[in-house]
Amino acid sequence: MALHSTWVVLMLVLSLRGQVQTGKIIGGRPAVPHSRPYMVLLEIKTSQETPIFCDGFLISDEFVVTAAHCEARIYNVYVGLHKFKNDPPPKAIQVSRAIPHEDFNEKTKMNDLMLLQLCEKVNFTEHVRPIHLAHRRDHLPQRCIVSGWGSTSEENQDIASELREVNVTLVNPPLSAERHAYFSRGEIGPSRGDSGGPLVCECEVAYGVVSCGTQDLKVYTKIPDYLPWIEGHIRKM
């Protein structure tokens, strides 16, 4: 009963407060240019003409992982970026197929995971390279970083002009196994927006996907729990 009550309270909080939508790294710092070559900026359009932004990350030369709540009508995918606003962006890559998890729940953000298949394969360079995915389910990773182009404060809602990153420390509440998620506590970290970006821990391995959160609790979809789903869809292509 205690676990169920905690789960219900968290879902109410996530439904009513500050869900991750448009991206910001709070309390972070500028990333070393091109030190995160797997990072992808997604410019997306849904039913509105004004674009919004999510993050993602390369796992091969034609697949990007992001959050299912970033599903859109149109995607412009940018790889190899550091600065975005001040420099002319590289040519956008289009998406041939979006594969959100079939059990994604928009209200609770359960199973918040999506694969994007690119229309063209990217060429790997010093600035463009995929990241390995974690596979250990029984392991709470340490020394984790989240990166993104989100705004840097509650007052400034524009995306950042350059990639930023922040260290987060994971906690292990009793509902984490049921939620198939990792959690971090505190105001510092991703907030309303760095959606779809990777939770990178221990020797540059992607353990999670930025999903949702409140001012005090951040939620990351747990990649090891979904590795068979990811690999299965890639093999089908």
C-alpha positions as CSV (number, residue, x, y, z in Angstrom):
1,M,0.0,0.0,0.0
2,A,2.8,2.4,0.8
3,L,4.4,1.8,-2.6
4,H,1.1,2.4,-4.3
5,S,0.5,5.6,-2.4
6,T,3.9,6.9,-3.3
7,W,3.3,6.1,-6.9
8,V,0.0,7.9,-7.0
9,V,1.4,11.0,-5.3
10,L,4.3,11.1,-7.8
11,M,2.0,10.7,-10.8
12,L,-0.2,13.5,-9.5
13,V,2.8,15.8,-9.1
14,L,4.1,15.0,-12.5
15,S,0.7,15.6,-14.0
16,L,0.2,19.0,-12.4
17,R,3.7,20.5,-12.2
18,G,6.6,21.4,-14.5
19,Q,6.7,18.4,-16.8
20,V,9.7,18.3,-19.1
21,Q,8.7,19.9,-22.4
22,T,10.9,22.6,-23.8
23,G,14.3,22.1,-22.3
24,K,16.6,23.7,-19.7
25,I,19.7,22.8,-17.8
26,I,19.4,24.5,-14.4
27,G,22.6,25.0,-12.4
28,G,24.8,23.7,-15.1
29,R,27.8,24.9,-17.1
30,P,28.8,25.2,-20.7
31,A,30.0,21.8,-22.1
32,V,33.5,21.6,-23.7
33,P,32.8,22.1,-27.4
34,H,32.0,18.8,-29.1
35,S,32.8,16.8,-26.0
36,R,29.3,15.1,-26.4
37,P,29.4,14.0,-30.0
38,Y,26.4,11.8,-29.6
39,M,24.1,14.7,-28.7
40,V,21.3,15.6,-31.1
41,L,19.1,18.7,-31.2
42,L,15.5,18.0,-32.4
43,E,13.5,20.9,-33.8
44,I,10.0,19.6,-33.9
45,K,6.5,20.8,-35.0
46,T,3.3,19.3,-33.7
47,S,-0.1,20.8,-34.6
48,Q,1.3,24.4,-34.2
49,E,3.6,26.1,-36.7
50,T,5.9,27.4,-34.1
51,P,8.7,24.9,-33.6
52,I,9.8,23.6,-30.2
53,F,12.9,21.7,-29.2
54,C,13.8,18.4,-27.7
55,D,17.1,16.6,-27.4
56,G,18.1,13.1,-28.5
57,F,21.2,11.0,-28.9
58,L,22.8,8.9,-31.6
59,I,23.0,5.1,-31.1
60,S,24.0,4.2,-34.6
61,D,24.5,6.0,-38.0
62,E,20.8,6.1,-38.6
63,F,19.0,5.8,-35.3
64,V,18.3,8.4,-32.6
65,V,16.9,7.8,-29.1
66,T,14.6,10.4,-27.6
67,A,11.5,10.6,-25.4
68,A,8.1,9.5,-26.7
69,H,6.5,12.7,-25.5
70,C,8.6,14.5,-28.2
71,E,6.6,12.8,-30.9
72,A,5.7,15.3,-33.6
73,R,4.5,15.9,-37.1
74,I,7.8,17.2,-38.5
75,Y,11.4,16.7,-37.2
76,N,14.5,18.5,-38.1
77,V,17.5,16.6,-36.7
78,Y,20.8,18.4,-36.1
79,V,24.0,16.5,-35.3
80,G,27.5,17.7,-34.5
81,L,26.3,20.9,-32.9
82,H,27.8,22.9,-30.0
83,K,26.5,26.4,-30.6
84,F,23.1,26.7,-32.2
85,K,21.8,30.3,-32.1
86,N,24.9,32.2,-33.1
87,D,26.3,30.0,-35.8
88,P,24.5,28.8,-38.9
89,P,23.3,25.3,-38.1
90,P,24.3,22.4,-40.3
91,K,21.9,20.9,-42.7
92,A,18.9,19.4,-40.9
93,I,18.4,15.6,-41.4
94,Q,14.8,14.4,-41.8
95,V,13.2,11.5,-40.1
96,S,11.8,8.5,-42.2
97,R,10.1,6.8,-39.3
98,A,9.2,7.6,-35.6
99,I,8.7,4.6,-33.3
100,P,7.3,5.7,-29.9
101,H,7.0,2.9,-27.4
102,E,3.6,1.3,-27.9
103,D,2.8,1.4,-24.2
104,F,3.7,5.0,-23.7
105,N,1.3,6.8,-21.3
106,E,1.0,10.5,-22.0
107,K,-0.5,11.2,-18.5
108,T,2.0,9.2,-16.4
109,K,5.0,9.4,-18.8
110,M,5.5,5.6,-18.3
111,N,7.5,4.0,-21.1
112,D,8.6,7.4,-22.3
113,L,10.9,6.3,-25.1
114,M,11.1,6.7,-28.9
115,L,13.4,5.7,-31.7
116,L,13.8,7.9,-34.8
117,Q,15.1,6.4,-38.0
118,L,16.9,9.0,-40.1
119,C,16.3,9.4,-43.8
120,E,20.0,9.3,-44.4
121,K,22.9,7.8,-42.5
122,V,25.2,10.2,-40.8
123,N,29.0,10.2,-41.3
124,F,30.9,9.7,-38.1
125,T,33.6,12.3,-37.4
126,E,35.3,13.7,-34.4
127,H,32.2,15.7,-33.7
128,V,29.6,13.1,-34.6
129,R,29.7,9.7,-32.9
130,P,27.1,7.3,-31.3
131,I,27.0,6.4,-27.6
132,H,26.9,2.9,-26.0
133,L,23.7,1.9,-24.1
134,A,23.8,0.4,-20.6
135,H,22.6,-3.1,-20.0
136,R,23.0,-3.7,-16.3
137,R,19.5,-3.6,-14.8
138,D,20.5,-4.2,-11.1
139,H,23.0,-1.3,-11.0
140,L,22.4,2.2,-9.8
141,P,25.0,4.2,-11.8
142,Q,27.2,6.9,-10.3
143,R,28.8,10.1,-11.6
144,C,26.1,11.0,-14.1
145,I,25.7,14.0,-16.4
146,V,22.8,15.4,-18.4
147,S,23.4,17.7,-21.4
148,G,21.1,19.9,-23.4
149,W,20.4,23.2,-25.2
150,G,17.6,24.2,-22.9
151,S,17.2,27.6,-21.3
152,T,19.3,28.2,-18.2
153,S,16.8,29.8,-15.8
154,E,13.1,30.0,-15.0
155,E,13.1,33.6,-16.3
156,N,14.7,32.9,-19.6
157,Q,12.6,30.5,-21.7
158,D,14.7,30.6,-24.9
159,I,17.0,27.7,-25.6
160,A,20.6,28.1,-24.8
161,S,23.0,29.3,-27.5
162,E,25.5,26.5,-26.7
163,L,25.3,23.0,-25.3
164,R,25.3,22.9,-21.5
165,E,25.6,20.1,-19.0
166,V,25.1,19.4,-15.3
167,N,26.1,16.7,-12.8
168,V,23.2,14.8,-11.1
169,T,23.3,12.2,-8.4
170,L,20.8,9.3,-8.6
171,V,18.6,8.1,-5.8
172,N,16.8,4.8,-5.5
173,P,13.2,5.2,-4.2
174,P,11.1,2.1,-3.7
175,L,9.0,2.8,-6.9
176,S,11.9,2.9,-9.2
177,A,11.6,-0.8,-10.3
178,E,7.9,-0.4,-11.1
179,R,8.4,2.9,-12.9
180,H,11.3,1.4,-15.0
181,A,13.1,4.7,-14.3
182,Y,16.0,6.4,-12.6
183,F,15.5,9.4,-10.3
184,S,17.6,12.4,-9.2
185,R,16.6,14.9,-6.5
186,G,17.1,18.6,-6.2
187,E,16.5,21.7,-8.2
188,I,19.8,21.4,-10.2
189,G,19.4,19.3,-13.3
190,P,17.1,19.0,-16.3
191,S,13.8,20.6,-15.9
192,R,10.9,21.6,-18.2
193,G,12.5,20.6,-21.4
194,D,15.7,18.7,-21.9
195,S,13.4,16.0,-23.0
196,G,14.9,13.0,-24.8
197,G,18.5,13.8,-23.8
198,P,20.7,11.1,-22.4
199,L,21.6,10.4,-18.7
200,V,25.3,9.6,-19.2
201,C,27.2,7.8,-16.5
202,E,30.3,5.8,-15.8
203,C,32.7,5.8,-18.8
204,E,30.3,7.6,-21.2
205,V,27.4,5.1,-21.3
206,A,23.8,6.1,-21.7
207,Y,21.8,4.8,-18.8
208,G,18.6,6.8,-19.2
209,V,16.5,9.2,-21.2
210,V,15.3,12.5,-19.7
211,S,11.5,12.1,-19.3
212,C,9.8,14.4,-16.9
213,G,10.1,15.9,-13.5
214,T,9.2,18.5,-10.9
215,Q,11.3,21.1,-9.2
216,D,12.5,18.5,-6.7
217,L,12.4,15.2,-8.6
218,K,13.7,14.4,-12.1
219,V,12.8,11.2,-13.9
220,Y,14.8,9.3,-16.5
221,T,13.5,6.3,-18.5
222,K,15.7,3.4,-17.6
223,I,17.5,2.2,-20.8
224,P,18.6,-1.3,-19.5
225,D,14.9,-2.2,-19.0
226,Y,14.1,-1.3,-22.6
227,L,17.2,-2.6,-24.4
228,P,15.4,-5.6,-25.9
229,W,12.8,-3.3,-27.3
230,I,15.4,-0.9,-28.8
231,E,17.5,-3.8,-30.3
232,G,14.4,-5.5,-31.6
233,H,13.1,-2.5,-33.6
234,I,16.6,-1.8,-35.0
235,R,16.9,-5.4,-36.3
236,K,13.5,-5.1,-38.0
237,M,14.6,-2.2,-40.1
